[in-house]
Amino acid sequence: MLLRDFLKRCTQALEALYPASEARSVALWLCREKLGVESYTHIVNPSEEIPEYMLPELEDDVRRLVRSEPLQYVLGSAPFCGRKFKVGPGVLIPRPETELLVEMVLEAARLSGPGTRILDLCTGSGCIAWTLALEIPGSEIVAVDISEEALTFARCQFSSQFSNQFSGQGPVFVNADILSESPAIPGGNFDFIVSNPPYVMEKEKTEMRKNVLDYEPSLALFVPDDNPLLYYRAIARISKSLLKPGGEGIVEINEALGEETAELFSAAGFKNVQIIDDLSGRKRMARFQK
Ligand SMILES: C[S@@+](CC[C@H](N)C(=O)[O-])C[C@H]1O[C@@H](n2cnc3c(N)ncnc32)[C@H](O)[C@@H]1O
């Protein structure tokens, strides 16, 4: 089958779920990853053929996509901060907005010198923990999640590809419930505590897409409408005991709850509490200092 004919069929099938331009982007992304072609190959080479042996797999991929399964689960990977992370059912797909959190930590860590100690709460795929470990040579990173499924993904990221490139130790991944009274988190005296915890209110489900609601783990996303900041209360409690004096917390937040989140960290006794907007003016991060 010609590549351009497959792209057309795939795009048309996906237009039942996505706006036309997004359907086309998903089809192009699938072909780029599975066939190694560029997004313009079918234009510059209209006679480009898809190898016969790839067709059954691609047809199966399209069937999964049409059932609203996220493309990243179909591909088994998602990009984050310039690297590919393994993902699949049971683990949250890393979001581009979380890259801002990593950039902020990297910038702050550059000033903090060698041997930076970082705790990543609610690590999921480990995308934050691994990126920081790979970008800050000599750093010591502990990463925590309650989901063993997520931790299985987190532990195996980069175990083979990066074994030569990565000079230090990888993050230490630990199963713990951060909402419990005294979560079993090893170590202390951290320079930074970072987190992208669950923060979507149940009532916000109505604005979310089927591919998220039906496939991504609810445990990673939702908080009760009547207690939407419960994870931030836990982060404040853990930061009080595990951040070193002067250490910083940097967390992703629900943009609708910026003020409330800032008040929570101020009331818990932290200094220099700031809410940070992303480039489109949305309240995306909170930062605080012990
Ligand atoms: C929004 S996801 C973030 C995943 C990853 N850090 C990222 O940015 O893509 C939140 C994560 O919190 C974990 N989680 C939920 N409740 C938890 C708890 N009580 N203790 C520890 N982790 C928890 C979920 O399993 C999920 O992996």
PDBQT file of the ligand as one rigid body, heavy atoms in Angstrom, charges set to zero:
ROOT
HETATM    1  C1  LIG A 301      -0.151  13.090  37.748  1.00  0.00    +0.000 C 
HETATM    2  S1  LIG A 301       0.701  11.532  37.905  1.00  0.00    +0.000 S 
HETATM    3  C2  LIG A 301       2.345  12.117  37.683  1.00  0.00    +0.000 C 
HETATM    4  C3  LIG A 301       3.260  11.143  37.049  1.00  0.00    +0.000 C 
HETATM    5  C4  LIG A 301       4.623  11.736  36.626  1.00  0.00    +0.000 C 
HETATM    6  N1  LIG A 301       5.307  12.373  37.722  1.00  0.00    +0.000 N 
HETATM    7  C5  LIG A 301       4.431  12.736  35.505  1.00  0.00    +0.000 C 
HETATM    8  O1  LIG A 301       4.623  13.932  35.710  1.00  0.00    +0.000 OA
HETATM    9  O2  LIG A 301       4.076  12.311  34.382  1.00  0.00    +0.000 OA
HETATM   10  C6  LIG A 301       0.534  11.246  39.624  1.00  0.00    +0.000 C 
HETATM   11  C7  LIG A 301       1.169   9.958  40.173  1.00  0.00    +0.000 C 
HETATM   12  O3  LIG A 301       0.848   9.914  41.582  1.00  0.00    +0.000 OA
HETATM   13  C8  LIG A 301       0.726   8.583  41.991  1.00  0.00    +0.000 C 
HETATM   14  N2  LIG A 301      -0.012   8.536  43.269  1.00  0.00    +0.000 N 
HETATM   15  C9  LIG A 301      -1.341   8.660  43.466  1.00  0.00    +0.000 A 
HETATM   16  N3  LIG A 301      -1.634   8.591  44.785  1.00  0.00    +0.000 NA
HETATM   17  C10 LIG A 301      -0.452   8.431  45.423  1.00  0.00    +0.000 A 
HETATM   18  C11 LIG A 301      -0.096   8.281  46.795  1.00  0.00    +0.000 A 
HETATM   19  N4  LIG A 301      -1.038   8.300  47.756  1.00  0.00    +0.000 N 
HETATM   20  N5  LIG A 301       1.210   8.135  47.118  1.00  0.00    +0.000 NA
HETATM   21  C12 LIG A 301       2.168   8.113  46.149  1.00  0.00    +0.000 A 
HETATM   22  N6  LIG A 301       1.885   8.231  44.829  1.00  0.00    +0.000 NA
HETATM   23  C13 LIG A 301       0.596   8.399  44.473  1.00  0.00    +0.000 A 
HETATM   24  C14 LIG A 301       0.021   7.925  40.828  1.00  0.00    +0.000 C 
HETATM   25  O4  LIG A 301       0.216   6.523  40.832  1.00  0.00    +0.000 OA
HETATM   26  C15 LIG A 301       0.672   8.633  39.619  1.00  0.00    +0.000 C 
HETATM   27  O5  LIG A 301       1.743   7.886  39.107  1.00  0.00    +0.000 OA
ENDROOT
TORSDOF 0
